[in-house]
Every structure is written in C-alpha cells, then in structure tokens.
Amino acid sequence: MAEKVKVARRSQIPEGSAIAVDAGGKKIAIFNAGGKLFAIDNTCLHRGGPLAEGDLDGTVVTCPWHGWEYDITSGRSLDEPSKQVSCFELQEEGDDVLVVV
C-alpha cells in the first residue's frame, strides 16, 4: 500500500534547484523546474552518483560524477534510453511536500 511521507517544505526547493531526501527507505531527488516539482531516484544508474547534486538545465539533470543525463519528468536516461530511474508521485499540502512511496 502506498504511503505519503512529508519530506520537505516547498520553500526549501527554489526554482532551478534540487534536494535529496529519504522516504520509506528510498533515496529520492526532488527538483523544481519551472516552478513544478519532480521526484526521481537519487542514484545514477552509471556509478551511483547523487543526482540531486547535479546541474539542472530545464528538465534535464546531469550527474555530477560522470555526466550521465536524465529527464526528470520521466526518469529516462538520455545516455542509455533503454534505462531509467524510478519516478515518484509528489503531493503538496500547503507548504508541505509529500512523496508517495
């Protein structure tokens, strides 16, 4: 059964930034792109780099370790299109950001 876990306040995630959170035992990166929030697995499929620490350009994040790129709207790798990281549903209640795990 899915569980909603409060992980942050919206005010903690300015536009163009990301934060890393733990929810239900999962490491998740939450991005603010164009005022919309997206959540994907925080671990790069290449060598395990922390995606929340990567550079965000529009809806593409670049892993800080080896440059793999991911579309944060789908989790799909731009380097290996057959691979993707998990995406997570987000909900907002006031200033609270909740992730469904």
GROMACS elastic network, one bead per residue, 0.5 to 0.9 nm:
[ bonds ]
;  ai    aj funct       b0    kb
    1   101     6  0.85846   500
    2   100     6  0.61820   500
    2   101     6  0.54699   500
    3    24     6  0.81297   500
    3    99     6  0.80712   500
    3   100     6  0.54692   500
    3   101     6  0.53566   500
    4    23     6  0.88378   500
    4    90     6  0.86549   500
    4    91     6  0.83132   500
    4    98     6  0.58610   500
    4    99     6  0.55155   500
    4   101     6  0.64462   500
    5    23     6  0.62885   500
    5    24     6  0.74833   500
    5    97     6  0.83606   500
    5    98     6  0.51309   500
    5    99     6  0.53702   500
    5   100     6  0.64462   500
    5   101     6  0.74790   500
    6     9     6  0.83640   500
    6    23     6  0.81295   500
    6    96     6  0.66568   500
    6    97     6  0.57962   500
    6    99     6  0.65496   500
    7    21     6  0.63719   500
    7    22     6  0.74117   500
    7    23     6  0.69356   500
    7    96     6  0.77455   500
    7    97     6  0.59829   500
    7    98     6  0.56908   500
    7    99     6  0.68571   500
    8    11     6  0.83634   500
    8    12     6  0.67955   500
    8    13     6  0.82401   500
    8    19     6  0.88377   500
    8    21     6  0.79815   500
    8    95     6  0.84395   500
    8    96     6  0.60966   500
    8    97     6  0.52155   500
    8    98     6  0.72351   500
    9    12     6  0.54463   500
    9    13     6  0.74722   500
    9    92     6  0.89189   500
    9    94     6  0.87728   500
    9    95     6  0.52602   500
    9    97     6  0.54866   500
    9    98     6  0.87900   500
   10    13     6  0.55996   500
   10    14     6  0.77498   500
   10    37     6  0.88780   500
   10    92     6  0.80244   500
   10    94     6  0.84834   500
   10    95     6  0.51400   500
   10    96     6  0.60621   500
   10    97     6  0.59789   500
   11    14     6  0.64609   500
   11    95     6  0.69176   500
   11    96     6  0.87811   500
   12    19     6  0.81779   500
   13    16     6  0.82451   500
   13    17     6  0.60572   500
   13    18     6  0.61776   500
   13    19     6  0.67896   500
   13    30     6  0.80347   500
   13    31     6  0.72964   500
   13    32     6  0.63250   500
   13    37     6  0.86472   500
   14    17     6  0.56544   500
   14    18     6  0.78823   500
   14    31     6  0.88246   500
   14    32     6  0.64960   500
   14    33     6  0.89690   500
   14    35     6  0.80788   500
   15    18     6  0.84632   500
   15    31     6  0.81225   500
   15    33     6  0.58682   500
   15    34     6  0.62399   500
   15    35     6  0.55968   500
   15    36     6  0.81383   500
   15    37     6  0.89093   500
   16    31     6  0.72789   500
   16    32     6  0.54627   500
   16    33     6  0.53554   500
   16    34     6  0.70970   500
   16    35     6  0.81334   500
   16    56     6  0.64991   500
   16    57     6  0.77791   500
   16    58     6  0.77320   500
   17    30     6  0.85055   500
   17    31     6  0.59081   500
   17    32     6  0.56809   500
   17    33     6  0.75317   500
   17    52     6  0.83554   500
   17    55     6  0.85184   500
   17    56     6  0.71063   500
   18    29     6  0.66250   500
   18    30     6  0.53852   500
   18    32     6  0.63157   500
   18    33     6  0.89460   500
   18    51     6  0.87786   500
   18    52     6  0.53464   500
   18    53     6  0.72926   500
   18    54     6  0.84796   500
   18    56     6  0.81754   500
   19    28     6  0.83855   500
   19    29     6  0.57555   500
   19    30     6  0.54199   500
   19    31     6  0.67592   500
   19    52     6  0.55843   500
   19    53     6  0.77442   500
   20    27     6  0.69990   500
   20    28     6  0.57150   500
   20    30     6  0.63627   500
   20    31     6  0.89897   500
   20    42     6  0.68988   500
   20    50     6  0.82931   500
   20    51     6  0.83538   500
   20    52     6  0.55826   500
   20    53     6  0.81068   500
   21    26     6  0.81904   500
   21    27     6  0.59492   500
   21    28     6  0.53180   500
   21    29     6  0.63828   500
   21    30     6  0.75928   500
   21    42     6  0.85229   500
   22    25     6  0.61308   500
   22    26     6  0.54821   500
   22    28     6  0.60738   500
   22    29     6  0.88234   500
   23    26     6  0.52619   500
   23    27     6  0.67098   500
   23    28     6  0.71779   500
   23    99     6  0.72818   500
   23   100     6  0.85002   500
   23   101     6  0.70567   500
   24    27     6  0.85921   500
   24   100     6  0.89720   500
   24   101     6  0.62783   500
   26    41     6  0.76256   500
   26    42     6  0.85735   500
   26   101     6  0.82004   500
   27    40     6  0.88341   500
   27    41     6  0.61712   500
   27    42     6  0.55028   500
   27    43     6  0.73585   500
   28    39     6  0.65308   500
   28    40     6  0.57473   500
   28    43     6  0.79486   500
   28    51     6  0.88609   500
   28    52     6  0.81254   500
   28    87     6  0.88296   500
   28    88     6  0.82393   500
   29    38     6  0.81797   500
   29    39     6  0.55816   500
   29    40     6  0.54562   500
   29    41     6  0.59438   500
   29    43     6  0.84426   500
   29    50     6  0.82685   500
   29    51     6  0.65998   500
   29    53     6  0.87654   500
   30    37     6  0.66955   500
   30    38     6  0.56090   500
   30    40     6  0.67080   500
   30    41     6  0.88007   500
   30    42     6  0.83854   500
   30    52     6  0.70678   500
   30    90     6  0.89932   500
   31    36     6  0.80223   500
   31    37     6  0.55069   500
   31    38     6  0.51949   500
   31    39     6  0.63527   500
   31    40     6  0.84477   500
   31    52     6  0.74953   500
   31    56     6  0.82875   500
   31    59     6  0.86993   500
   31    72     6  0.76741   500
   32    35     6  0.56785   500
   32    36     6  0.54369   500
   32    38     6  0.65576   500
   32    59     6  0.88825   500
   33    36     6  0.53907   500
   33    37     6  0.64305   500
   33    38     6  0.76440   500
   33    56     6  0.80686   500
   33    57     6  0.83830   500
   33    58     6  0.60735   500
   33    59     6  0.60834   500
   33    72     6  0.88763   500
   34    37     6  0.83585   500
   34    58     6  0.73569   500
   34    59     6  0.84713   500
   37    90     6  0.74722   500
   38    72     6  0.63606   500
   38    73     6  0.64095   500
   38    87     6  0.79943   500
   38    88     6  0.77284   500
   38    89     6  0.78737   500
   38    90     6  0.71504   500
   39    42     6  0.86011   500
   39    72     6  0.71837   500
   39    73     6  0.81253   500
   39    75     6  0.87389   500
   39    86     6  0.85556   500
   39    87     6  0.57697   500
   39    88     6  0.52288   500
   39    89     6  0.68937   500
   39    90     6  0.69074   500
   39    99     6  0.79371   500
   40    43     6  0.87174   500
   40    51     6  0.87357   500
   40    72     6  0.65769   500
   40    73     6  0.83327   500
   40    74     6  0.82319   500
   40    75     6  0.61799   500
   40    85     6  0.65325   500
   40    86     6  0.55294   500
   40    88     6  0.58317   500
   40    89     6  0.89545   500
   41    44     6  0.78870   500
   41    51     6  0.79502   500
   41    75     6  0.79416   500
   41    85     6  0.56578   500
   41    86     6  0.52821   500
   41    87     6  0.64310   500
   41    88     6  0.78544   500
   42    48     6  0.85107   500
   42    49     6  0.78799   500
   42    50     6  0.55090   500
   42    51     6  0.50009   500
   42    52     6  0.61246   500
   42    53     6  0.89882   500
   42    85     6  0.82701   500
   42    86     6  0.89628   500
   43    46     6  0.87275   500
   43    47     6  0.82793   500
   43    49     6  0.56004   500
   43    50     6  0.52897   500
   43    51     6  0.60162   500
   43    52     6  0.86645   500
   43    85     6  0.77755   500
   44    47     6  0.62146   500
   44    50     6  0.64452   500
   44    51     6  0.61860   500
   44    63     6  0.67433   500
   44    65     6  0.89460   500
   44    68     6  0.76351   500
   44    69     6  0.89502   500
   44    70     6  0.87352   500
   44    85     6  0.75196   500
   45    48     6  0.58476   500
   45    49     6  0.79231   500
   45    68     6  0.85831   500
   45    77     6  0.85254   500
   45    83     6  0.80816   500
   45    84     6  0.78208   500
   45    85     6  0.71565   500
   46    49     6  0.76346   500
   46    66     6  0.79784   500
   46    68     6  0.72602   500
   47    65     6  0.79177   500
   47    66     6  0.79753   500
   48    51     6  0.86434   500
   48    65     6  0.85058   500
   49    53     6  0.85084   500
   49    54     6  0.87485   500
   49    63     6  0.62376   500
   49    64     6  0.67315   500
   49    65     6  0.56416   500
   49    66     6  0.79483   500
   50    53     6  0.57124   500
   50    54     6  0.71591   500
   50    63     6  0.68261   500
   50    64     6  0.71985   500
   50    65     6  0.79613   500
   51    54     6  0.51409   500
   51    55     6  0.84350   500
   51    61     6  0.70485   500
   51    62     6  0.71637   500
   51    63     6  0.52178   500
   51    64     6  0.70481   500
   51    65     6  0.89735   500
   51    70     6  0.88128   500
   52    55     6  0.82538   500
   52    56     6  0.88690   500
   52    61     6  0.81994   500
   52    63     6  0.81872   500
   52    64     6  0.88931   500
   53    62     6  0.87880   500
   53    63     6  0.73661   500
   53    64     6  0.63935   500
   54    61     6  0.59590   500
   54    62     6  0.51336   500
   54    65     6  0.82807   500
   54    67     6  0.85623   500
   55    60     6  0.82036   500
   55    61     6  0.55174   500
   55    62     6  0.52836   500
   55    63     6  0.71872   500
   55    64     6  0.71495   500
   56    59     6  0.68027   500
   56    60     6  0.57205   500
   56    62     6  0.65808   500
   57    60     6  0.52650   500
   57    61     6  0.63202   500
   57    62     6  0.81998   500
   58    61     6  0.81176   500
   59    70     6  0.82866   500
   59    71     6  0.57899   500
   59    72     6  0.55328   500
   59    73     6  0.66916   500
   60    69     6  0.64396   500
   60    70     6  0.54902   500
   60    72     6  0.59410   500
   60    73     6  0.84358   500
   60    78     6  0.87887   500
   61    68     6  0.82949   500
   61    69     6  0.55806   500
   61    70     6  0.53902   500
   61    71     6  0.66240   500
   61    72     6  0.67626   500
   62    65     6  0.87146   500
   62    66     6  0.84049   500
   62    67     6  0.53519   500
   62    68     6  0.55901   500
   62    70     6  0.65756   500
   63    66     6  0.61849   500
   63    68     6  0.52546   500
   63    69     6  0.62315   500
   63    70     6  0.80724   500
   64    67     6  0.59890   500
   64    68     6  0.81891   500
   65    68     6  0.81554   500
   68    77     6  0.73612   500
   68    78     6  0.73981   500
   68    79     6  0.61662   500
   68    80     6  0.87971   500
   69    76     6  0.85844   500
   69    77     6  0.58822   500
   69    78     6  0.53804   500
   69    79     6  0.63405   500
   70    73     6  0.87481   500
   70    74     6  0.82393   500
   70    75     6  0.59570   500
   70    76     6  0.55636   500
   70    78     6  0.55726   500
   70    79     6  0.79265   500
   70    84     6  0.78344   500
   70    85     6  0.83089   500
   71    74     6  0.57300   500
   71    75     6  0.53545   500
   71    76     6  0.54676   500
   71    77     6  0.65559   500
   71    78     6  0.70359   500
   71    84     6  0.89060   500
   72    75     6  0.51829   500
   72    76     6  0.75511   500
   72    87     6  0.80441   500
   73    76     6  0.81666   500
   73    87     6  0.78915   500
   74    77     6  0.88536   500
   74    84     6  0.77459   500
   74    85     6  0.82511   500
   74    86     6  0.81966   500
   74    87     6  0.66061   500
   75    83     6  0.85018   500
   75    84     6  0.50276   500
   75    86     6  0.59972   500
   75    87     6  0.58809   500
   76    79     6  0.88553   500
   76    80     6  0.80687   500
   76    81     6  0.62215   500
   76    82     6  0.76880   500
   76    83     6  0.61153   500
   76    85     6  0.64566   500
   76    86     6  0.86944   500
   77    80     6  0.52744   500
   77    81     6  0.52163   500
   77    82     6  0.74841   500
   77    83     6  0.57518   500
   77    84     6  0.52823   500
   77    85     6  0.75935   500
   78    81     6  0.54741   500
   78    83     6  0.86861   500
   78    84     6  0.88981   500
   79    82     6  0.89738   500
   79    83     6  0.86577   500
   80    83     6  0.56222   500
   80    84     6  0.81150   500
   81    84     6  0.73364   500
   84    87     6  0.88313   500
   88    99     6  0.66573   500
   88   100     6  0.63741   500
   88   101     6  0.70271   500
   89    98     6  0.84758   500
   89    99     6  0.58674   500
   89   100     6  0.53733   500
   89   101     6  0.78855   500
   90    97     6  0.68979   500
   90    98     6  0.56418   500
   90   100     6  0.62138   500
   91    96     6  0.83260   500
   91    97     6  0.59802   500
   91    98     6  0.51146   500
   91    99     6  0.63346   500
   91   100     6  0.77015   500
   92    95     6  0.67745   500
   92    96     6  0.56345   500
   92    98     6  0.60835   500
   92    99     6  0.88056   500
   93    96     6  0.51382   500
   93    97     6  0.66135   500
   93    98     6  0.76917   500
   94    97     6  0.81720   500
